[in-house]
Amino acid sequence: MLSKILEEIVEVSGYAAALELCRAYGGRTVRVPVIMPETHPIALTMGKAWLTGGGAAVALAERFGGEDLAIPAERTALMDLRNQRIVAAYLGSNGEDGASVSALSVEFGLTRKRITEVLDEAGVQRRSLA
């Protein structure tokens, strides 16, 4: 569901830091420094994560240092994350069925049709009503 680059950024930096990066640089390409100084604009953007020992920004530099990253727009990132949550809620966990399409439409404020489109786009096999 997530774009490949957003998935990788979330993996190394966490959701909150990834969204801050998308909010600040979405739709643009940024070069990630090999070593992330505390005063670098990316480190400042991911600021709260920096206070926890440099975590998110340093992890970003360790994984992508020296690379140009095409940062997804914030809106795209938020919709990708929302859609990922919809799929996870539908599929459930621990072998149990997840939420119904109707319940998800209420929870996410979307139409039933849009929920089924999200599930179809993700290639999710929908449960039968029988």
PyMOL CGO cylinders between C-alpha atoms (Angstrom):
from pymol import cmd
from pymol.cgo import CYLINDER

trace = [
    CYLINDER, 0.00, 0.00, 0.00, 2.68, 2.49, 0.96, 0.3, 1, 1, 1, 1, 1, 1,
    CYLINDER, 2.68, 2.49, 0.96, 4.95, 3.77, -1.76, 0.3, 1, 1, 1, 1, 1, 1,
    CYLINDER, 4.95, 3.77, -1.76, 8.28, 1.97, -1.63, 0.3, 1, 1, 1, 1, 1, 1,
    CYLINDER, 8.28, 1.97, -1.63, 10.22, 5.03, -0.48, 0.3, 1, 1, 1, 1, 1, 1,
    CYLINDER, 10.22, 5.03, -0.48, 7.65, 5.99, 2.18, 0.3, 1, 1, 1, 1, 1, 1,
    CYLINDER, 7.65, 5.99, 2.18, 7.67, 2.42, 3.46, 0.3, 1, 1, 1, 1, 1, 1,
    CYLINDER, 7.67, 2.42, 3.46, 11.46, 2.53, 3.80, 0.3, 1, 1, 1, 1, 1, 1,
    CYLINDER, 11.46, 2.53, 3.80, 11.41, 5.94, 5.50, 0.3, 1, 1, 1, 1, 1, 1,
    CYLINDER, 11.41, 5.94, 5.50, 8.76, 4.74, 7.97, 0.3, 1, 1, 1, 1, 1, 1,
    CYLINDER, 8.76, 4.74, 7.97, 10.79, 1.59, 8.60, 0.3, 1, 1, 1, 1, 1, 1,
    CYLINDER, 10.79, 1.59, 8.60, 13.93, 3.50, 9.60, 0.3, 1, 1, 1, 1, 1, 1,
    CYLINDER, 13.93, 3.50, 9.60, 12.44, 6.67, 11.10, 0.3, 1, 1, 1, 1, 1, 1,
    CYLINDER, 12.44, 6.67, 11.10, 8.96, 5.80, 12.35, 0.3, 1, 1, 1, 1, 1, 1,
    CYLINDER, 8.96, 5.80, 12.35, 5.56, 7.12, 11.27, 0.3, 1, 1, 1, 1, 1, 1,
    CYLINDER, 5.56, 7.12, 11.27, 5.64, 10.48, 13.04, 0.3, 1, 1, 1, 1, 1, 1,
    CYLINDER, 5.64, 10.48, 13.04, 9.07, 11.46, 11.73, 0.3, 1, 1, 1, 1, 1, 1,
    CYLINDER, 9.07, 11.46, 11.73, 8.20, 10.25, 8.22, 0.3, 1, 1, 1, 1, 1, 1,
    CYLINDER, 8.20, 10.25, 8.22, 5.06, 12.40, 8.20, 0.3, 1, 1, 1, 1, 1, 1,
    CYLINDER, 5.06, 12.40, 8.20, 7.02, 15.43, 9.39, 0.3, 1, 1, 1, 1, 1, 1,
    CYLINDER, 7.02, 15.43, 9.39, 9.44, 14.86, 6.52, 0.3, 1, 1, 1, 1, 1, 1,
    CYLINDER, 9.44, 14.86, 6.52, 6.54, 14.61, 4.04, 0.3, 1, 1, 1, 1, 1, 1,
    CYLINDER, 6.54, 14.61, 4.04, 4.92, 17.72, 5.51, 0.3, 1, 1, 1, 1, 1, 1,
    CYLINDER, 4.92, 17.72, 5.51, 8.10, 19.76, 5.08, 0.3, 1, 1, 1, 1, 1, 1,
    CYLINDER, 8.10, 19.76, 5.08, 9.53, 18.33, 1.85, 0.3, 1, 1, 1, 1, 1, 1,
    CYLINDER, 9.53, 18.33, 1.85, 6.64, 16.53, 0.16, 0.3, 1, 1, 1, 1, 1, 1,
    CYLINDER, 6.64, 16.53, 0.16, 6.69, 16.60, -3.62, 0.3, 1, 1, 1, 1, 1, 1,
    CYLINDER, 6.69, 16.60, -3.62, 10.40, 17.48, -3.70, 0.3, 1, 1, 1, 1, 1, 1,
    CYLINDER, 10.40, 17.48, -3.70, 13.66, 15.62, -3.95, 0.3, 1, 1, 1, 1, 1, 1,
    CYLINDER, 13.66, 15.62, -3.95, 16.11, 16.08, -1.08, 0.3, 1, 1, 1, 1, 1, 1,
    CYLINDER, 16.11, 16.08, -1.08, 19.68, 14.94, -0.65, 0.3, 1, 1, 1, 1, 1, 1,
    CYLINDER, 19.68, 14.94, -0.65, 20.24, 13.15, 2.63, 0.3, 1, 1, 1, 1, 1, 1,
    CYLINDER, 20.24, 13.15, 2.63, 23.64, 13.89, 4.18, 0.3, 1, 1, 1, 1, 1, 1,
    CYLINDER, 23.64, 13.89, 4.18, 25.96, 11.00, 4.93, 0.3, 1, 1, 1, 1, 1, 1,
    CYLINDER, 25.96, 11.00, 4.93, 26.38, 12.35, 8.47, 0.3, 1, 1, 1, 1, 1, 1,
    CYLINDER, 26.38, 12.35, 8.47, 23.33, 14.10, 9.94, 0.3, 1, 1, 1, 1, 1, 1,
    CYLINDER, 23.33, 14.10, 9.94, 24.38, 17.17, 11.93, 0.3, 1, 1, 1, 1, 1, 1,
    CYLINDER, 24.38, 17.17, 11.93, 21.97, 18.34, 14.61, 0.3, 1, 1, 1, 1, 1, 1,
    CYLINDER, 21.97, 18.34, 14.61, 21.51, 21.65, 12.77, 0.3, 1, 1, 1, 1, 1, 1,
    CYLINDER, 21.51, 21.65, 12.77, 20.69, 20.16, 9.36, 0.3, 1, 1, 1, 1, 1, 1,
    CYLINDER, 20.69, 20.16, 9.36, 17.21, 21.19, 8.09, 0.3, 1, 1, 1, 1, 1, 1,
    CYLINDER, 17.21, 21.19, 8.09, 16.13, 17.54, 7.90, 0.3, 1, 1, 1, 1, 1, 1,
    CYLINDER, 16.13, 17.54, 7.90, 17.20, 16.97, 11.53, 0.3, 1, 1, 1, 1, 1, 1,
    CYLINDER, 17.20, 16.97, 11.53, 15.33, 20.11, 12.57, 0.3, 1, 1, 1, 1, 1, 1,
    CYLINDER, 15.33, 20.11, 12.57, 12.26, 18.97, 10.65, 0.3, 1, 1, 1, 1, 1, 1,
    CYLINDER, 12.26, 18.97, 10.65, 12.33, 15.63, 12.41, 0.3, 1, 1, 1, 1, 1, 1,
    CYLINDER, 12.33, 15.63, 12.41, 13.06, 17.61, 15.59, 0.3, 1, 1, 1, 1, 1, 1,
    CYLINDER, 13.06, 17.61, 15.59, 11.18, 15.73, 18.25, 0.3, 1, 1, 1, 1, 1, 1,
    CYLINDER, 11.18, 15.73, 18.25, 12.84, 12.53, 17.14, 0.3, 1, 1, 1, 1, 1, 1,
    CYLINDER, 12.84, 12.53, 17.14, 16.23, 14.27, 17.41, 0.3, 1, 1, 1, 1, 1, 1,
    CYLINDER, 16.23, 14.27, 17.41, 15.62, 14.89, 21.11, 0.3, 1, 1, 1, 1, 1, 1,
    CYLINDER, 15.62, 14.89, 21.11, 15.52, 11.14, 21.70, 0.3, 1, 1, 1, 1, 1, 1,
    CYLINDER, 15.52, 11.14, 21.70, 19.17, 10.73, 20.84, 0.3, 1, 1, 1, 1, 1, 1,
    CYLINDER, 19.17, 10.73, 20.84, 18.99, 11.62, 17.18, 0.3, 1, 1, 1, 1, 1, 1,
    CYLINDER, 18.99, 11.62, 17.18, 16.96, 8.54, 16.36, 0.3, 1, 1, 1, 1, 1, 1,
    CYLINDER, 16.96, 8.54, 16.36, 14.90, 9.33, 13.27, 0.3, 1, 1, 1, 1, 1, 1,
    CYLINDER, 14.90, 9.33, 13.27, 17.19, 11.78, 11.49, 0.3, 1, 1, 1, 1, 1, 1,
    CYLINDER, 17.19, 11.78, 11.49, 20.35, 9.79, 12.21, 0.3, 1, 1, 1, 1, 1, 1,
    CYLINDER, 20.35, 9.79, 12.21, 18.64, 6.56, 11.12, 0.3, 1, 1, 1, 1, 1, 1,
    CYLINDER, 18.64, 6.56, 11.12, 17.57, 8.28, 7.90, 0.3, 1, 1, 1, 1, 1, 1,
    CYLINDER, 17.57, 8.28, 7.90, 21.19, 9.32, 7.23, 0.3, 1, 1, 1, 1, 1, 1,
    CYLINDER, 21.19, 9.32, 7.23, 22.51, 5.86, 8.05, 0.3, 1, 1, 1, 1, 1, 1,
    CYLINDER, 22.51, 5.86, 8.05, 20.11, 4.26, 5.56, 0.3, 1, 1, 1, 1, 1, 1,
    CYLINDER, 20.11, 4.26, 5.56, 19.93, 6.91, 2.81, 0.3, 1, 1, 1, 1, 1, 1,
    CYLINDER, 19.93, 6.91, 2.81, 23.09, 9.01, 3.35, 0.3, 1, 1, 1, 1, 1, 1,
    CYLINDER, 23.09, 9.01, 3.35, 24.34, 10.51, 0.09, 0.3, 1, 1, 1, 1, 1, 1,
    CYLINDER, 24.34, 10.51, 0.09, 21.13, 9.64, -1.78, 0.3, 1, 1, 1, 1, 1, 1,
    CYLINDER, 21.13, 9.64, -1.78, 18.52, 11.88, -3.35, 0.3, 1, 1, 1, 1, 1, 1,
    CYLINDER, 18.52, 11.88, -3.35, 15.07, 10.96, -1.99, 0.3, 1, 1, 1, 1, 1, 1,
    CYLINDER, 15.07, 10.96, -1.99, 11.83, 11.83, -3.77, 0.3, 1, 1, 1, 1, 1, 1,
    CYLINDER, 11.83, 11.83, -3.77, 9.67, 12.64, -0.76, 0.3, 1, 1, 1, 1, 1, 1,
    CYLINDER, 9.67, 12.64, -0.76, 5.96, 11.91, -1.29, 0.3, 1, 1, 1, 1, 1, 1,
    CYLINDER, 5.96, 11.91, -1.29, 3.50, 14.75, -0.76, 0.3, 1, 1, 1, 1, 1, 1,
    CYLINDER, 3.50, 14.75, -0.76, 1.95, 14.84, 2.70, 0.3, 1, 1, 1, 1, 1, 1,
    CYLINDER, 1.95, 14.84, 2.70, -1.54, 14.19, 1.33, 0.3, 1, 1, 1, 1, 1, 1,
    CYLINDER, -1.54, 14.19, 1.33, -0.32, 11.11, -0.53, 0.3, 1, 1, 1, 1, 1, 1,
    CYLINDER, -0.32, 11.11, -0.53, 1.53, 9.86, 2.53, 0.3, 1, 1, 1, 1, 1, 1,
    CYLINDER, 1.53, 9.86, 2.53, -1.49, 10.35, 4.78, 0.3, 1, 1, 1, 1, 1, 1,
    CYLINDER, -1.49, 10.35, 4.78, -3.80, 8.54, 2.37, 0.3, 1, 1, 1, 1, 1, 1,
    CYLINDER, -3.80, 8.54, 2.37, -1.31, 5.67, 2.00, 0.3, 1, 1, 1, 1, 1, 1,
    CYLINDER, -1.31, 5.67, 2.00, -1.07, 5.34, 5.78, 0.3, 1, 1, 1, 1, 1, 1,
    CYLINDER, -1.07, 5.34, 5.78, -4.85, 5.54, 6.16, 0.3, 1, 1, 1, 1, 1, 1,
    CYLINDER, -4.85, 5.54, 6.16, -5.35, 2.88, 3.50, 0.3, 1, 1, 1, 1, 1, 1,
    CYLINDER, -5.35, 2.88, 3.50, -2.81, 0.65, 5.20, 0.3, 1, 1, 1, 1, 1, 1,
    CYLINDER, -2.81, 0.65, 5.20, -4.77, 0.98, 8.46, 0.3, 1, 1, 1, 1, 1, 1,
    CYLINDER, -4.77, 0.98, 8.46, -8.03, 0.15, 6.65, 0.3, 1, 1, 1, 1, 1, 1,
    CYLINDER, -8.03, 0.15, 6.65, -6.55, -3.04, 5.19, 0.3, 1, 1, 1, 1, 1, 1,
    CYLINDER, -6.55, -3.04, 5.19, -5.06, -4.07, 8.54, 0.3, 1, 1, 1, 1, 1, 1,
    CYLINDER, -5.06, -4.07, 8.54, -8.36, -3.44, 10.35, 0.3, 1, 1, 1, 1, 1, 1,
    CYLINDER, -8.36, -3.44, 10.35, -10.27, -5.44, 7.72, 0.3, 1, 1, 1, 1, 1, 1,
    CYLINDER, -10.27, -5.44, 7.72, -7.89, -8.39, 7.84, 0.3, 1, 1, 1, 1, 1, 1,
    CYLINDER, -7.89, -8.39, 7.84, -7.82, -8.52, 11.64, 0.3, 1, 1, 1, 1, 1, 1,
    CYLINDER, -7.82, -8.52, 11.64, -5.14, -10.25, 13.64, 0.3, 1, 1, 1, 1, 1, 1,
    CYLINDER, -5.14, -10.25, 13.64, -4.43, -13.54, 15.38, 0.3, 1, 1, 1, 1, 1, 1,
    CYLINDER, -4.43, -13.54, 15.38, -6.59, -15.47, 12.93, 0.3, 1, 1, 1, 1, 1, 1,
    CYLINDER, -6.59, -15.47, 12.93, -9.72, -13.49, 13.76, 0.3, 1, 1, 1, 1, 1, 1,
    CYLINDER, -9.72, -13.49, 13.76, -11.79, -11.69, 11.14, 0.3, 1, 1, 1, 1, 1, 1,
    CYLINDER, -11.79, -11.69, 11.14, -11.34, -7.96, 11.22, 0.3, 1, 1, 1, 1, 1, 1,
    CYLINDER, -11.34, -7.96, 11.22, -13.90, -5.18, 10.99, 0.3, 1, 1, 1, 1, 1, 1,
    CYLINDER, -13.90, -5.18, 10.99, -16.67, -5.19, 8.41, 0.3, 1, 1, 1, 1, 1, 1,
    CYLINDER, -16.67, -5.19, 8.41, -16.79, -2.80, 5.47, 0.3, 1, 1, 1, 1, 1, 1,
    CYLINDER, -16.79, -2.80, 5.47, -19.70, -1.02, 7.16, 0.3, 1, 1, 1, 1, 1, 1,
    CYLINDER, -19.70, -1.02, 7.16, -17.80, -0.61, 10.43, 0.3, 1, 1, 1, 1, 1, 1,
    CYLINDER, -17.80, -0.61, 10.43, -14.73, 0.67, 8.58, 0.3, 1, 1, 1, 1, 1, 1,
    CYLINDER, -14.73, 0.67, 8.58, -16.80, 3.21, 6.64, 0.3, 1, 1, 1, 1, 1, 1,
    CYLINDER, -16.80, 3.21, 6.64, -18.04, 4.64, 9.93, 0.3, 1, 1, 1, 1, 1, 1,
    CYLINDER, -18.04, 4.64, 9.93, -14.62, 4.54, 11.60, 0.3, 1, 1, 1, 1, 1, 1,
    CYLINDER, -14.62, 4.54, 11.60, -12.79, 6.25, 8.72, 0.3, 1, 1, 1, 1, 1, 1,
    CYLINDER, -12.79, 6.25, 8.72, -15.60, 8.53, 7.55, 0.3, 1, 1, 1, 1, 1, 1,
    CYLINDER, -15.60, 8.53, 7.55, -15.62, 7.05, 4.05, 0.3, 1, 1, 1, 1, 1, 1,
    CYLINDER, -15.62, 7.05, 4.05, -18.33, 5.47, 1.95, 0.3, 1, 1, 1, 1, 1, 1,
    CYLINDER, -18.33, 5.47, 1.95, -18.64, 1.69, 1.81, 0.3, 1, 1, 1, 1, 1, 1,
    CYLINDER, -18.64, 1.69, 1.81, -17.76, 1.97, -1.87, 0.3, 1, 1, 1, 1, 1, 1,
    CYLINDER, -17.76, 1.97, -1.87, -14.49, 3.76, -1.10, 0.3, 1, 1, 1, 1, 1, 1,
    CYLINDER, -14.49, 3.76, -1.10, -13.58, 1.17, 1.56, 0.3, 1, 1, 1, 1, 1, 1,
    CYLINDER, -13.58, 1.17, 1.56, -14.13, -1.65, -0.96, 0.3, 1, 1, 1, 1, 1, 1,
    CYLINDER, -14.13, -1.65, -0.96, -12.04, 0.26, -3.52, 0.3, 1, 1, 1, 1, 1, 1,
    CYLINDER, -12.04, 0.26, -3.52, -9.18, 0.55, -1.02, 0.3, 1, 1, 1, 1, 1, 1,
    CYLINDER, -9.18, 0.55, -1.02, -9.40, -3.18, -0.31, 0.3, 1, 1, 1, 1, 1, 1,
    CYLINDER, -9.40, -3.18, -0.31, -9.52, -4.01, -4.03, 0.3, 1, 1, 1, 1, 1, 1,
    CYLINDER, -9.52, -4.01, -4.03, -6.55, -1.73, -4.77, 0.3, 1, 1, 1, 1, 1, 1,
    CYLINDER, -6.55, -1.73, -4.77, -4.58, -3.58, -2.09, 0.3, 1, 1, 1, 1, 1, 1,
    CYLINDER, -4.58, -3.58, -2.09, -5.53, -6.95, -3.61, 0.3, 1, 1, 1, 1, 1, 1,
    CYLINDER, -5.53, -6.95, -3.61, -7.40, -8.05, -0.49, 0.3, 1, 1, 1, 1, 1, 1,
    CYLINDER, -7.40, -8.05, -0.49, -9.70, -11.04, -0.91, 0.3, 1, 1, 1, 1, 1, 1,
    CYLINDER, -9.70, -11.04, -0.91, -13.00, -9.88, 0.57, 0.3, 1, 1, 1, 1, 1, 1,
    CYLINDER, -13.00, -9.88, 0.57, -15.03, -12.10, 2.85, 0.3, 1, 1, 1, 1, 1, 1,
    CYLINDER, -15.03, -12.10, 2.85, -18.29, -13.52, 1.59, 0.3, 1, 1, 1, 1, 1, 1,
    CYLINDER, -18.29, -13.52, 1.59, -21.54, -12.68, 3.37, 0.3, 1, 1, 1, 1, 1, 1,
    CYLINDER, -21.54, -12.68, 3.37, -22.58, -16.34, 3.58, 0.3, 1, 1, 1, 1, 1, 1,
]
cmd.load_cgo(trace, "trace")
